[in-house]
Amino acid sequence: MAEGDGASDQSIRVLQSLRGKICEAKNLLPYSGPNKMRDSFCTVNLDQEEVFRTKVVEKSLSPFYGEDFFFDIPRNFQFLSFYVFDKSVLQRDLRIGKIAIKKEELCKYSGKELWFPLQPVDSNSEVQGKVHLLLKQNELIPDHGSVCQQLVVTIIECQGLSLANGQSCDPYATVSLVGPSRNDQKKTKVKKKTSNPQFNEEFFFEVTRHSSYSKKSQFQVEEEDIEKLEIRVDLWNNGNLAQDVFLGEVKVSLKVLRNDVSHEAWYLLQPRDNGNKSSKADDLGSLRMNIWYSEDYVLPPEHYVPLTNLILKSPDVQPISASAAFILGDVCRDKYDAVLPLVRLLLHHQKLLPFVTAIAELDLKDTQEANTIFRGNSLATRCLDETMKIAGKHYLKITLKNVIDEICESPKPCEIDPVRLKEGDNVDINKDNLRYYVDKVFGAIVHSSMSCPTLMCDIFYSLRQMASKRFPNDPHVQYSAVSSFVFLRFFAVAVVSPHVFHLRPHHPDAQTSRTLTLISKTIQTLGSWLSLSKTKLSSLKETFMCEFFKLFQEEAYMHAVKKFLEEISSTESKEPSALSEPLLLKEGEMFKRALGRKRIRKKNFKKRWFCLTSKDLTYHKQRDKEPVYSIPIKNITAVEKVNERCFEKDNMFQVLHTEKPLYIQANNCVEANEWIESLSRLSRCNQRRLSVYHPSAYLNGSWHCCKATSESTAGCTPCTAGVPANIQLNIDGDRETERIYSLFSMSMPKLQKMEEACESIAVYQGPLKTDDYSHFTIEDSVQTFTTIQQIKTIVVKLTEPHEKFKKKRSTSAKYGSETNPIDGKVS
């Protein structure tokens, strides 16, 4: 989402993102019958638009979901809502309860894992959107001669109304003049299939004056009369044969006309007064969640040059602990906050390898025993974890996805813990099943070296060399340095949590999750075989696993691990098929408008499975079927949003290419934004990119947007400018630098303490042991002090345009404007 205020602010982008985890629910409201258990799932909603859904957890009143979500938010919103549903086979899913957090209050919960009580859901409280009103007062002298006042209410438009069953509604409005002994009501026309109706309808209400009224030069309304009257606007979804559904209301006191003859403003729709008051929230249960919401103000690129250059110099700073990138990890409250933007920015500028090598070397310097190498959660290990997640995403998919799908979709019993065995279980059969799965996963891994990304191979090569140098008398340490990452932190983690690495859509069920855990433990042990061979398996905690591991004490397994580790840590070029095999970037189910027809009918949309690779965009009748239609990426000339009024559908976008446009409807605004960005980044360097486009379609002999009659008429709207970024890895360098600035800005108190520590060390000629300073890594106090000074100078300079933009944004958005609507009932 981008917003600009004034000419100098037009290039400032306001970008929102959300990540979090839906952990579990407890004490859900049970069924009233003998079977009290529920099959439940959760959704994440921007207002009422669903953007994420967990798996269904069966037969539990305290279900564990354990699902992470992360996405950029492409539009404004009032509430971030979480719904818990009871899954129904024959009827509509029942909403058990919800949690609704105002956008302005999200920062209070950021980074905290909390239990939230579920609130009741009813149609009177399910409200979102805003309405644009114009109120005017006129003076009338009718035929009978007595002077009266006339109130003119114009319903101009609404935006973001609640969805009806996930689809756009058929809204209409009622307008009432309410006061003592009167309730005059009028009604607009029904607008079909839209959440953003344009009404532009006027309604006239006559209010008679007191007989003592005498004409004045300017029309004024008596205060005692005005305080007794208000305009109430109610929005409804036309139910046709069913009951109409309430969408929200606004009450406006006529006091707003006391000093003016007209009043025009946007109002946020409100729930009814009695919404939610009849239910007891305590009876519905609660939900445990983590939420992180961020809003980044990304300035024009030239503002970030000094900070970017300072970060990119980090690999060359001696010692590395005095570099800006390392200091960021030292002062951040949570190292993970620093790791993500650092890794992405350094990767974007091809500076990640030397930085990771330098901080890994610092880790090794502090490692006293070879068997504990890279086992902690340091800046080095976290940077490597994130690097493998980003660079190894496709590698994981081609290596593990097929076997993980087999395990999840056709599960076999694999429990071998005697304590967990159920009556009738055969431990020998289970052990055979588990070994079958382990062999499949292990085989897929050790035969995947040629697919390992070059960046990962280069990092593993450096780790292997440094480990051998640090522990020259240990022949196994060169392998454990690599296996501690590729087996323990990459493959084993992906096996136990396939949904986190996009190998599966949801967290596996309890039985499958247990199978994956056993496989993961075995893979970790096999990856450590070379170093474990010096110890006894009996030293491992779980005796049943020790017995199972003995099945793999064969030379062939050790040889396979050693060969694999050597291959992925060599300097030879990998990925020989990278140019010939397309890289799968995104896939999912959406609706597309049928091609090849002269007229576009409302029902002419079909559900299809879409796949985006580095070479083409295809759609299929079903997943894993042959493509029905393909557009080569090189033929794409633009990817743009479609005006919703064109097809009367939300979340529409179009892919313009050498043939007729392909019109696609995504399932929600987040999904639409992700597809548009991915396609735009892939095609932004195409030679035949368009500069203008039509935001609507060619319907009934003319373009719906500009009314041009020729289908070949050039577009009427400038194309959206693409954001420069790394196409394959989808990295926005300026946004990552903005996040680094924000982290430094929030960490200024710690930077100040670190600066004081450097001064004290320089004065007292030795390290300080006080609690305030002991957690800092300061090897060279002079160099570290110099870097901190540079950071503070840059942060101060960057803060100026941020504060200027925020101030201008808050003052320029008049209360009652479209961007700053009036909140609350004014009665």
C-alpha positions in Angstrom: 0.0 0.0 0.0 1.4 3.4 -1.0 0.2 6.7 0.2 1.5 10.2 -0.6 0.7 13.7 0.8 2.0 16.5 -1.4 4.4 16.4 -4.3 7.4 15.6 -2.2 5.7 12.7 -0.5 4.3 10.9 -3.6 7.2 8.4 -3.7 6.9 7.5 0.0 5.4 4.0 0.4 3.4 3.0 3.5 3.8 -0.8 3.7 1.9 -2.9 6.3 2.8 -6.4 7.2 1.5 -9.0 9.6 3.0 -12.2 11.0 1.9 -14.4 13.8 1.0 -17.8 15.1 -2.4 -19.3 16.1 -1.3 -21.7 18.8 -4.3 -23.3 20.4 -7.8 -22.8 21.9 -9.1 -24.0 25.2 -12.5 -24.5 26.9 -14.5 -24.1 23.7 -18.3 -24.1 24.1 -19.3 -27.8 24.0 -22.3 -29.2 22.1 -25.4 -29.5 24.2 -25.9 -33.2 23.2 -24.1 -36.3 24.4 -21.3 -35.8 21.9 -19.8 -32.6 23.3 -16.7 -32.5 21.1 -16.2 -30.1 18.2 -14.3 -30.1 14.8 -12.9 -26.6 14.7 -10.7 -24.3 12.7 -9.6 -20.7 12.8 -9.5 -17.9 10.3 -7.6 -14.6 10.1 -9.6 -11.8 8.7 -9.0 -8.2 7.7 -12.3 -6.8 8.9 -14.5 -9.6 7.6 -12.3 -10.7 4.6 -10.7 -14.0 5.3 -7.0 -14.1 4.4 -5.8 -17.2 6.2 -7.4 -20.5 7.5 -5.9 -23.2 9.7 -6.6 -26.9 9.3 -9.6 -28.5 11.0 -8.8 -30.1 14.3 -11.3 -32.9 15.0 -13.1 -33.9 18.2 -11.6 -31.5 20.7 -12.7 -28.6 22.9 -9.0 -27.6 23.4 -7.6 -27.9 19.9 -4.0 -27.3 19.0 -3.6 -25.5 15.7 0.1 -24.5 15.7 0.0 -22.6 12.4 2.1 -19.6 11.4 1.0 -16.8 9.0 2.8 -14.0 7.3 1.7 -11.6 4.6 1.8 -8.0 3.5 -1.5 -6.1 3.9 -2.4 -4.4 0.6 -5.3 -2.2 1.9 -6.5 -0.2 4.8 -8.6 -2.0 7.5 -10.3 -1.2 10.8 -10.0 -4.6 12.6 -7.8 -7.6 12.6 -10.2 -10.4 13.5 -9.8 -14.0 14.4 -12.8 -16.4 14.2 -13.1 -19.9 15.6 -15.5 -22.0 13.5 -17.2 -25.3 14.1 -16.9 -27.3 10.9 -20.2 -28.6 9.5 -20.6 -31.2 6.8 -24.1 -30.5 5.6 -24.7 -26.9 6.7 -22.8 -23.6 6.9 -19.9 -23.6 9.3 -20.9 -22.2 12.7 -18.9 -19.3 14.2 -18.2 -20.1 17.8 -16.6 -16.8 18.7 -14.2 -14.1 17.6 -11.4 -11.8 18.6 -11.4 -8.4 17.0 -8.5 -6.0 17.5 -8.5 -2.4 16.3 -5.7 -1.6 14.0 -4.6 1.2 16.3 -4.3 -1.2 19.2 -2.2 -3.9 17.4 1.0 -2.4 18.7 0.0 -3.3 22.3 0.1 -7.0 21.5 3.0 -7.1 19.1 5.5 -9.9 19.9 3.5 -11.1 22.9 2.0 -14.6 23.3 -1.3 -14.1 25.0 -4.6 -15.8 25.7 -7.5 -13.9 24.2 -11.1 -14.5 25.3 -13.5 -15.3 22.5 -16.3 -12.8 22.0 -19.8 -13.7 20.8 -20.7 -13.2 17.1 -24.0 -11.8 15.9 -25.2 -10.0 12.8 -25.6 -6.7 14.7 -21.9 -6.6 15.6 -20.4 -7.8 12.3 -19.8 -4.4 10.9 -17.2 -2.8 8.7 -16.8 -0.1 6.1 -17.7 3.6 5.9 -20.3 5.8 4.3 -20.0 9.2 2.6 -22.7 11.7 3.6 -23.7 15.2 2.6 -26.2 17.1 4.8 -27.6 20.5 3.7 -30.2 22.8 5.1 -32.5 24.8 2.9 -35.2 27.4 3.5 -38.7 26.8 2.0 -41.7 29.1 1.7 -44.6 26.9 0.5 -47.9 28.1 -0.9 -49.5 28.5 2.5 -46.9 31.1 3.3 -45.4 29.7 6.5 -41.7 29.4 6.4 -40.1 26.0 7.1 -36.8 24.4 6.9 -35.8 21.6 4.6 -33.0 19.0 5.3 -31.4 17.4 2.3 -29.4 14.2 2.9 -27.3 12.8 0.2 -26.0 9.2 0.4 -23.0 9.5 -1.9 -21.2 6.1 -1.5 -20.0 3.4 0.8 -16.7 1.6 0.9 -15.6 -1.8 2.4 -19.0 -3.1 3.4 -19.3 -6.5 5.1 -19.2 -9.5 2.8 -22.2 -11.8 2.5 -21.0 -15.5 2.7 -17.5 -14.3 1.6 -18.9 -12.6 -1.5 -19.9 -9.0 -2.3 -23.3 -8.0 -1.0 -26.4 -6.4 -2.5 -26.5 -3.3 -0.3 -29.1 -0.6 0.1 -29.5 2.2 2.7 -32.4 3.6 4.8 -32.2 7.2 5.8 -34.3 8.3 8.8 -34.9 11.7 10.5 -35.4 10.8 14.1 -36.6 13.0 16.9 -39.5 13.4 19.4 -42.7 12.0 17.9 -41.2 11.5 14.5 -39.3 8.9 12.5 -39.4 9.7 8.8 -37.7 6.9 6.8 -36.6 6.8 3.1 -34.7 4.1 1.2 -32.1 4.0 -1.6 -32.1 1.6 -4.6 -30.4 -1.8 -4.2 -26.9 -2.0 -5.7 -26.0 -5.5 -6.9 -22.9 -7.5 -6.0 -20.7 -4.8 -4.6 -19.0 -3.9 -1.3 -18.4 -0.3 -2.5 -21.8 0.9 -3.8 -22.2 4.3 -5.5 -25.6 5.6 -4.4 -25.6 9.4 -5.1 -29.2 9.7 -4.0 -30.8 12.7 -2.3 -33.6 12.6 0.3 -35.6 15.6 1.5 -37.0 16.0 5.0 -39.2 19.0 5.9 -39.0 20.5 9.3 -41.6 23.1 10.2 -40.6 26.3 12.0 -42.1 27.9 15.1 -44.9 30.3 14.3 -42.8 33.0 15.9 -40.2 32.6 13.3 -39.2 35.8 11.5 -37.0 35.8 8.4 -33.4 36.7 8.9 -30.7 37.6 6.5 -28.9 34.3 7.1 -30.7 31.0 7.7 -30.2 29.7 11.3 -31.7 26.8 13.2 -32.9 27.1 16.7 -30.6 25.2 19.1 -33.4 23.7 21.1 -34.8 22.1 17.9 -31.5 20.9 16.5 -30.5 19.0 19.6 -33.7 16.9 19.4 -33.1 15.7 15.8 -30.6 13.3 14.2 -30.1 11.6 10.9 -29.7 7.8 11.1 -28.4 5.9 8.1 -28.7 2.1 8.2 -27.0 -0.2 5.6 -28.6 -3.5 4.7 -27.8 -6.4 2.5 -30.9 -7.3 0.4 -31.8 -10.9 1.2 -34.2 -11.3 -1.7 -36.3 -14.2 -0.5 -34.3 -14.4 2.8 -34.2 -11.9 5.6 -32.2 -8.7 5.0 -28.9 -8.5 6.9 -27.8 -5.5 8.9 -24.4 -4.1 7.7 -24.0 -1.1 10.0 -25.4 2.3 11.0 -24.4 5.9 11.5 -26.1 8.5 13.6 -25.4 12.2 13.0 -26.8 14.9 15.2 -28.1 17.9 13.4 -25.9 20.0 15.7 -23.3 19.7 12.9 -25.4 22.3 10.9 -25.5 24.8 13.8 -22.8 27.0 12.3 -22.9 25.9 8.6 -25.5 25.3 6.0 -23.9 22.0 4.9 -21.9 19.2 6.3 -20.0 16.6 4.2 -18.0 13.8 5.8 -17.1 10.1 5.8 -18.3 8.1 8.8 -17.2 4.6 10.0 -20.2 2.3 10.2 -21.1 1.2 13.7 -22.7 -1.9 15.3 -26.2 -1.5 16.8 -26.4 -0.4 20.4 -27.6 -3.9 21.5 -24.9 -5.8 19.6 -23.2 -8.5 21.7 -24.8 -7.5 24.9 -27.0 -10.5 25.3 -24.3 -13.1 25.2 -21.8 -14.2 27.8 -18.2 -14.1 26.5 -16.9 -16.1 29.3 -18.6 -19.3 28.1 -17.0 -19.4 24.6 -13.4 -20.3 25.4 -10.2 -18.5 24.5 -7.4 -18.6 21.9 -3.6 -18.4 22.4 -1.8 -16.3 19.7 1.2 -14.4 18.8 0.9 -11.2 16.6 3.5 -8.9 15.0 2.1 -5.9 13.1 4.4 -3.4 11.4 3.9 -0.3 9.3 6.9 0.8 7.3 7.3 4.3 5.8 9.7 3.6 2.9 11.3 6.8 1.7 12.8 7.4 -1.8 15.9 5.3 -2.4 18.4 8.2 -2.1 17.6 8.5 1.7 18.9 5.0 2.4 22.3 5.2 0.6 24.3 6.1 3.8 22.7 3.3 5.9 22.8 0.8 3.1 26.5 1.5 2.5 27.3 1.2 6.2 25.6 -2.2 6.4 27.2 -3.5 3.2 30.6 -2.5 4.6 30.1 -4.9 7.6 31.9 -7.9 6.1 35.1 -5.8 5.7 35.1 -4.3 9.2 37.8 -5.7 11.6 36.8 -7.1 13.9 33.4 -8.1 12.6 31.8 -7.4 16.1 32.5 -3.7 15.4 30.4 -3.7 12.2 27.0 -2.1 11.9 25.3 -5.4 11.0 26.7 -7.2 14.1 25.9 -4.3 16.4 22.3 -4.4 15.2 22.0 -8.0 16.3 23.6 -7.1 19.7 21.2 -4.3 20.5 17.9 -5.7 19.3 15.6 -7.1 21.9 15.1 -10.2 19.7 17.9 -11.3 17.4 15.3 -12.6 14.9 14.0 -9.1 14.3 17.5 -8.1 13.1 18.2 -11.3 11.2 15.5 -11.2 8.6 16.2 -7.7 7.1 20.0 -8.2 7.5 20.0 -11.4 5.6 17.7 -10.2 2.8 19.6 -6.9 2.3 23.0 -8.6 2.3 21.7 -11.3 0.0 20.2 -8.7 -2.3 23.6 -7.0 -2.7 25.7 -10.3 -2.8 27.4 -9.5 0.5 25.9 -12.3 2.6 28.6 -15.0 2.1 31.5 -12.9 3.5 29.4 -11.6 6.4 28.1 -15.0 7.5 31.7 -16.4 7.2 33.0 -13.7 9.4 30.4 -14.0 12.2 30.6 -17.8 12.0 34.4 -17.5 12.6 33.7 -15.4 15.7 31.3 -18.1 16.9 34.1 -20.7 16.4 36.5 -18.6 18.4 34.2 -18.9 21.4 33.6 -22.7 20.9 35.7 -24.8 23.3 34.6 -28.3 22.3 34.1 -29.7 18.8 30.9 -31.6 19.7 29.1 -28.3 20.6 29.9 -26.6 17.3 27.1 -24.3 16.0 24.6 -25.6 18.6 23.6 -22.2 20.1 21.2 -19.5 18.9 23.8 -16.9 18.0 23.6 -14.2 15.3 25.6 -16.6 13.0 23.4 -19.6 13.4 20.2 -17.5 13.0 21.5 -15.8 9.9 22.4 -19.2 8.4 18.9 -20.5 9.3 17.2 -17.6 7.6 19.6 -18.0 4.6 18.7 -21.6 4.1 14.9 -20.8 4.4 15.2 -18.2 1.7 17.8 -19.7 -0.7 16.7 -23.3 0.0 13.0 -23.0 -0.5 12.9 -24.6 -3.9 15.6 -27.1 -2.9 13.4 -28.4 -0.1 10.4 -28.6 -2.4 12.1 -30.7 -5.0 13.8 -32.9 -2.4 11.1 -33.6 0.2 7.7 -32.6 -1.1 6.8 -35.9 -2.7 7.7 -38.1 0.2 6.1 -35.7 2.7 2.9 -35.7 0.7 3.0 -39.5 0.8 3.4 -39.6 4.5 0.6 -37.1 5.2 -1.9 -38.3 2.6 -1.4 -42.1 3.1 -0.2 -42.4 6.7 0.9 -45.7 8.1 1.1 -46.4 11.9 4.7 -45.7 13.0 4.6 -45.5 16.8 7.4 -47.4 18.5 7.3 -46.0 22.0 5.8 -48.8 24.2 4.2 -46.2 26.4 2.3 -44.7 23.5 1.2 -47.9 21.8 -2.5 -48.5 21.6 -4.3 -51.8 22.0 -3.9 -53.9 18.9 -0.8 -52.1 17.7 2.0 -54.2 16.3 5.3 -52.6 17.2 7.2 -54.7 14.6 4.9 -53.6 11.8 5.2 -50.0 13.0 8.9 -50.2 13.1 9.0 -51.5 9.5 6.7 -48.6 8.4 8.9 -46.1 10.2 12.1 -47.5 8.6 10.4 -47.4 5.2 9.6 -43.7 5.6 13.1 -42.9 7.1 14.8 -44.6 4.1 12.7 -42.7 1.7 13.4 -39.3 3.3 17.1 -40.2 3.9 17.5 -41.3 0.3 15.9 -38.2 -1.1 18.3 -36.0 1.0 21.6 -37.8 0.2 20.8 -37.9 -3.5 20.0 -34.2 -3.7 23.4 -32.6 -3.7 23.3 -31.5 -7.3 20.2 -29.4 -6.5 21.7 -27.7 -3.5 21.8 -23.9 -4.2 25.3 -22.6 -4.9 25.0 -20.0 -2.1 24.4 -22.7 0.4 27.3 -24.8 -1.0 29.6 -21.8 -0.7 28.6 -21.2 2.9 29.0 -24.9 3.8 32.5 -24.9 2.2 33.6 -22.0 4.4 32.2 -23.6 7.5 34.0 -26.9 6.8 37.3 -25.1 6.2 37.0 -22.9 9.4 36.0 -25.9 11.6 39.0 -27.9 10.4 41.3 -25.0 11.2 39.7 -24.5 14.6 39.9 -28.2 15.7 42.8 -29.6 13.5 42.9 -32.9 15.6 39.3 -33.8 15.1 38.7 -35.5 11.7 34.9 -35.4 12.1 34.4 -31.7 13.0 34.5 -30.6 9.3 31.4 -32.8 8.7 29.6 -31.9 11.9 30.0 -28.2 11.1 28.0 -28.7 7.9 25.5 -31.4 9.3 24.6 -29.2 12.2 23.0 -26.9 9.7 21.9 -29.0 6.8 20.5 -31.9 8.8 19.7 -30.5 12.2 18.5 -27.0 11.2 17.2 -27.5 7.7 16.0 -30.9 6.6 15.0 -32.2 10.1 13.1 -29.0 10.9 11.3 -29.1 7.5 10.3 -32.7 8.1 8.7 -32.0 11.5 7.1 -28.7 10.4 6.4 -29.1 6.7 3.7 -26.3 6.8 6.3 -23.7 7.9 8.4 -24.5 4.8 5.4 -24.5 2.5 5.7 -28.3 1.8 2.1 -28.7 3.2 -0.7 -26.2 3.4 -1.4 -26.9 7.1 0.1 -28.3 10.3 -0.3 -32.1 10.2 -2.8 -34.0 12.4 -1.6 -35.4 15.7 -0.8 -38.9 14.5 1.0 -37.7 11.3 2.9 -35.1 13.4 4.1 -37.8 15.7 5.3 -39.9 12.7 7.2 -36.9 11.3 8.7 -36.2 14.7 10.1 -39.8 14.8 11.4 -39.5 11.2 13.0 -36.1 12.1 14.8 -37.5 15.1 16.2 -40.3 13.1 17.3 -38.0 10.3 19.1 -35.8 12.9 20.9 -38.8 14.3 21.9 -40.1 10.8 23.2 -36.7 9.9 25.4 -36.8 13.0 26.5 -40.4 12.5 30.1 -39.5 11.8 30.6 -37.7 15.1 28.3 -40.0 17.1 30.3 -43.0 16.1 32.7 -42.1 18.9 30.0 -42.4 21.5 27.6 -45.1 22.6 24.0 -45.0 21.4 23.0 -46.1 24.9 23.8 -42.5 26.0 20.8 -41.2 24.1 17.7 -40.6 26.3 15.0 -42.6 24.7 15.8 -46.4 24.8 13.2 -47.3 22.2 14.9 -44.9 19.7 18.3 -46.3 20.6 17.0 -49.7 19.5 15.6 -48.3 16.3 18.8 -46.4 15.5 20.7 -49.7 15.6 19.0 -50.7 12.4 21.0 -47.9 10.6 24.4 -48.8 12.0 25.7 -49.8 8.6 28.6 -48.5 6.8 26.4 -47.7 3.8 24.5 -45.0 5.8 27.7 -43.4 7.1 29.3 -43.4 3.7 26.2 -41.8 2.2 26.2 -39.0 4.8 29.9 -38.4 4.3 29.6 -38.3 0.5 26.6 -36.0 0.7 28.3 -33.6 3.1 31.4 -33.5 0.9 29.4 -32.8 -2.2 27.4 -29.9 -0.8 30.4 -28.3 0.8 32.6 -28.4 -2.3 33.4 -25.4 -4.5 32.2 -27.0 -7.7 29.3 -25.3 -9.5 25.9 -26.8 -8.6 22.4 -26.6 -10.1 23.3 -27.8 -13.6 19.7 -27.8 -14.6 18.8 -24.4 -13.2 18.4 -22.8 -16.6 16.5 -25.7 -18.2 14.1 -26.5 -15.3 11.5 -23.9 -14.4 11.4 -22.8 -10.8 8.0 -23.1 -9.2 7.3 -19.7 -7.5 3.6 -19.8 -6.6 0.5 -21.9 -7.0 -3.1 -21.8 -5.9 -6.8 -22.0 -6.8 -8.5 -18.9 -8.3 -11.3 -18.0 -10.7 -10.6 -17.0 -14.3 -12.9 -15.5 -16.9 -13.3 -17.8 -19.9 -11.3 -16.8 -22.9 -12.4 -16.5 -26.5 -15.9 -15.1 -26.0 -17.1 -11.9 -27.4 -19.3 -11.0 -24.4 -18.4 -11.4 -20.8 -21.3 -12.8 -18.8 -21.5 -12.6 -15.0 -21.3 -16.4 -14.6 -18.5 -16.8 -17.1 -15.9 -17.5 -14.4 -14.5 -20.9 -13.6 -12.4 -22.3 -10.8 -8.9 -23.3 -12.0 -5.5 -24.3 -10.4 -2.8 -21.7 -11.3 0.9 -22.3 -11.3 3.6 -19.6 -11.7 7.1 -20.7 -12.6 10.2 -18.7 -13.7 9.2 -19.5 -17.3 5.4 -19.3 -17.5 2.0 -18.8 -16.0 -0.4 -21.8 -16.4 -3.8 -22.8 -15.3 -5.2 -26.4 -14.9 -8.6 -27.9 -14.4 -7.3 -29.6 -11.3 -4.1 -29.7 -9.4 -1.4 -31.9 -10.9 -3.3 -32.1 -14.2 -1.9 -31.0 -17.5 -2.1 -27.2 -18.2 -5.1 -26.0 -20.1 -3.5 -22.7 -21.0 -0.1 -21.2 -20.7 1.4 -17.7 -20.9 5.2 -17.4 -21.3 6.6 -14.8 -18.8 8.4 -13.1 -21.7 5.0 -12.4 -23.3 3.5 -10.6 -20.3 3.2 -6.8 -21.0 1.5 -5.7 -17.7 -0.2 -7.0 -14.6 -2.8 -4.7 -13.1 -5.9 -4.6 -10.9 -9.4 -4.5 -12.4 -12.1 -2.1 -11.3 -14.5 -4.2 -9.3 -17.6 -2.5 -10.9 -16.5 -4.0 -14.3 -17.4 -7.6 -13.3 -19.1 -6.8 -10.0 -16.4 -8.9 -8.3 -13.7 -8.1 -5.7 -10.0 -8.9 -5.8 -9.8 -8.9 -9.6 -6.6 -8.5 -11.6 -5.6 -8.9 -15.2 -2.6 -10.4 -17.0 -2.0 -8.5 -20.2 0.0 -10.3 -22.8 0.3 -10.8 -26.6 -3.2 -12.3 -26.8 -6.5 -11.3 -25.1 -6.2 -10.2 -21.4 -6.6 -12.9 -18.8 -9.0 -11.8 -16.0 -8.5 -13.5 -12.7 -10.3 -13.3 -9.4 -8.3 -14.1 -6.3 -9.9 -15.4 -3.0 -8.9 -12.3 -1.0 -7.0 -9.0 -1.2 -3.8 -10.5 0.2 -3.7 -13.3 -2.3 -4.5 -10.9 -5.2 -1.6 -8.6 -4.1 0.9 -11.5 -3.9 0.0 -12.7 -7.4 0.2 -9.2 -8.8 3.6 -8.6 -7.2 5.1 -11.9 -8.2 4.0 -11.6 -11.8 5.1 -8.0 -12.0 8.5 -8.7 -10.7 9.0 -11.6 -13.1 7.9 -9.6 -16.1 9.2 -6.1 -15.3 12.2 -6.4 -17.5 10.2 -7.5 -20.6 10.9 -5.4 -23.6 7.3 -4.9 -24.6 6.0 -3.7 -21.2 3.0 -1.4 -21.6 3.0 2.1 -20.1 -0.9 2.5 -20.1 -3.7 0.0 -19.6 -7.5 -0.2 -19.3 -8.6 -0.8 -15.6 -11.8 -2.3 -16.9 -12.8 -4.7 -19.7 -14.1 -4.4 -23.2 -17.9 -5.0 -22.8 -20.7 -4.7 -25.3 -18.7 -2.8 -27.9 -16.8 -0.4 -25.7 -14.3 -0.2 -22.9 -16.1 0.0 -19.6 -13.6 2.6 -18.2 -13.0 5.2 -21.0 -16.0 4.3 -23.3 -13.7 3.9 -26.3 -15.4 1.8 -29.0 -12.3 0.2 -30.5 -11.0 -2.9 -28.7 -7.5 -2.0 -29.9 -7.6 1.5 -28.3 -4.5 2.2 -26.1 -5.0 2.2 -22.4 -6.5 5.1 -20.5 -4.6 4.8 -17.2 -0.8 4.8 -16.5 0.5 1.4 -15.5 1.7 0.9 -11.9 5.4 1.5 -11.6 7.2 -1.6 -10.4 9.4 -1.7 -7.3 13.0 -2.5 -8.1 13.8 -5.8 -6.4 15.6 -9.1 -6.8 13.1 -11.0 -9.0 13.8 -14.6 -8.0 14.2 -13.9 -4.2 11.5 -11.2 -4.2 13.6 -8.7 -2.1 12.8 -5.0 -1.8 16.1 -3.5 -0.7 14.8 -0.2 0.4 12.1 -1.8 2.6 14.7 -4.0 4.3 16.9 -0.9 5.0 13.9 0.9 6.4 13.3 -2.0 8.8 17.0 -1.8 9.8 16.5 1.9 10.5 13.4 1.3 12.6 15.3 -1.3 14.7 18.2 1.0 15.3 15.8 3.8 16.1 13.9 1.7 18.7 17.2 0.4 20.1 18.8 3.9 20.7 18.9 3.4 24.5 20.9 0.2 24.1 23.2 1.9 21.5 23.8 4.6 24.1 24.7 2.0 26.7 27.0 0.2 24.3 28.7 3.6 23.5 29.2 4.2 27.2 30.7 0.7 27.5 33.2 1.5 24.8 34.2 4.7 26.5 34.6 2.9 29.9 36.8 0.2 28.3 39.0 2.8 26.7 39.4 4.6 30.0 39.9 1.6 32.3 41.9 -0.4 29.7 39.9 -3.6 30.1 36.5 -5.3 29.7 33.7 -4.4 32.1 31.8 -7.1 34.0 28.8 -5.1 35.0 25.3 -6.4 34.2 24.6 -3.4 32.0 27.5 -4.1 29.6 28.3 -7.8 29.9 25.9 -8.9 27.1 27.6 -6.7 24.5 30.4 -8.2 22.3 33.1 -5.5 22.2 36.5 -6.7 20.9 37.7 -3.3 19.7 36.2 -0.5 21.7 37.6 2.3 19.5 36.2 0.7 16.2 32.9 -0.2 17.9 32.6 3.4 19.2 33.2 4.8 15.7 30.6 2.6 14.1 28.0 3.5 16.8 28.6 7.2 16.1 28.0 6.6 12.4 24.8 4.7 13.2 23.5 7.5 15.4 24.2 10.2 12.9 22.4 8.3 10.1 19.4 7.5 12.3 19.0 11.1 13.3 19.2 12.2 9.7 16.7 9.6 8.6 14.3 10.4 11.4 13.7 14.0 10.0 11.9 13.0 6.8 10.0 10.3 8.7 8.7 12.8 11.3 7.9 15.3 8.6 5.9 12.8 6.6 4.0 11.6 9.7 3.2 15.1 10.8 2.0 16.1 7.3 0.0 13.0 7.0 -1.8 13.5 10.3 -2.6 17.2 9.7 -3.5 16.9 6.0 -6.1 14.1 6.7 -9.0 16.2 7.9 -11.3 14.5 10.4 -14.2 13.3 8.4 -12.2 12.8 5.2 -12.0 9.5 3.3 -8.6 8.7 4.9 -9.6 9.8 8.3 -13.4 9.0 8.7 -15.3 10.0 11.8 -15.4 7.2 14.3 -18.2 6.6 16.7 -21.9 7.5 17.0 -22.7 11.2 17.2 -26.1 11.4 18.8 
